[in-house]
Each structure stands twice: as structure tokens, then as C-alpha cells.
């Protein structure tokens, strides 16, 4: 993500544009790491790419996010912000699926299944393969590779769709 990221409470349109650019660049890095056999690094980048897409989609649908997450929070600078704006800006991993579910009526169930796939890759990034399926949903590398390719393609598709 570019260091000049504009927070959504200042310029929501520009924030969305920058998050979509970030998403495409992260997907490109994921594909590069995949081709180099660095699957855990690729998983990290694919997750970050999809997270940026969801943040952009949430920004475009701020009213829905605000309805789901009302109230205010204090940010790390001690400033009071709308909870929705904070979630859109930070897109915490723990809220990613809830935000995706909030967007289902606008974008369909694909937003949720891709979020689940991204979260699976995020889990793989930390835990690697697990033949028993206890700490990772992936038992074979070919499944990781398939999901990485799929989500990278979907990130590009969604970035165009949301732009």
C-alpha cells in the first residue's frame, strides 16, 4: 500500500482507488511468489490483496457498514472516529468475514466465499500444510496453488468491477 494512503474519513473516493491499486499489486506479488515456489509468502500477499478488495467494497458501501457497525471508536492517535470508518480503514482480520457478509446483498455470495478462501490462505501462511487438517485446511500444495491462482484472478476481476 502506498505510504500516502488517504483515510476514508478524509477522501473516501481516493481511499477506494488506492485500495484497488494495492489489491492488484499484491495479487501480482502473490503470483510472482507462487511461480518462485514461495507459497507461504504468496498466501500472505493473496490474503492482503483480497483484504484490500473488501476494504474498497466496504468504502463504496459505507452506509451498509455503518448500519452493521454503529458507534464510535478511539483510534491510535486518540481521535474519535466512526466505527465504520475505522473498520473500512483498518479492515481487521477478525471483522473481514462480517464485513463480507454485510456486502452479500450488493455483490452476491461470491464476496463471502472468496473471503473464506482468503482466510484459509491466511491460516496457511502461518501454519503451512497439515495432513490431519487441525491447524490448516490445506493438506496438499496443489490445493494451495489452485486457491492462490483463483483468488489472484478474482482480485483483478473485482478491482475492475469496483473501479
C-alpha positions, 0 to 999 in steps of 0.5 A, spaced: 500 500 500 502 506 498 505 510 504 500 516 502 494 512 503 488 517 504 483 515 510 476 514 508 474 519 513 478 524 509 477 522 501 473 516 501 473 516 493 481 516 493 481 511 499 477 506 494 482 507 488 488 506 492 485 500 495 484 497 488 491 499 486 494 495 492 489 489 491 492 488 484 499 489 486 499 484 491 495 479 487 501 480 482 506 479 488 502 473 490 503 470 483 510 472 482 511 468 489 507 462 487 511 461 480 518 462 485 515 456 489 514 461 495 507 459 497 507 461 504 509 468 502 504 468 496 498 466 501 500 472 505 500 477 499 493 473 496 490 474 503 492 482 503 490 483 496 483 480 497 483 484 504 484 490 500 478 488 495 473 488 501 476 494 504 474 498 497 467 494 497 466 496 504 468 504 502 463 504 496 458 501 501 459 505 507 452 506 509 451 498 509 457 498 514 455 503 518 448 500 519 452 493 521 457 497 525 454 503 529 458 507 534 464 510 535 471 508 536 478 511 539 483 510 534 491 510 535 492 517 535 486 518 540 481 521 535 474 519 535 472 516 529 466 512 526 466 505 527 465 504 520 470 508 518 475 505 522 473 498 520 473 500 512 480 503 514 483 498 518 479 492 515 481 487 521 482 480 520 477 478 525 471 483 522 473 481 514 468 475 514 462 480 517 464 485 513 463 480 507 457 478 509 454 485 510 456 486 502 452 479 500 446 483 498 450 488 493 455 483 490 452 476 491 455 470 495 461 470 491 464 476 496 463 471 502 466 465 499 472 468 496 473 471 503 473 464 506 478 462 501 482 468 503 482 466 510 484 459 509 490 462 505 491 466 511 491 460 516 496 457 511 501 462 511 502 461 518 501 454 519 503 451 512 500 444 510 497 439 515 495 432 513 490 431 519 487 438 517 487 441 525 491 447 524 490 448 516 485 446 511 490 445 506 493 438 506 496 438 499 500 444 495 496 443 489 490 445 493 494 451 495 496 453 488 489 452 485 486 457 491 492 462 490 491 462 482 483 463 483 483 468 488 489 472 484 484 472 478 478 474 482 482 480 485 483 483 478 476 481 476 473 485 482 478 491 482 475 492 475 468 491 477 469 496 483 473 501 479 
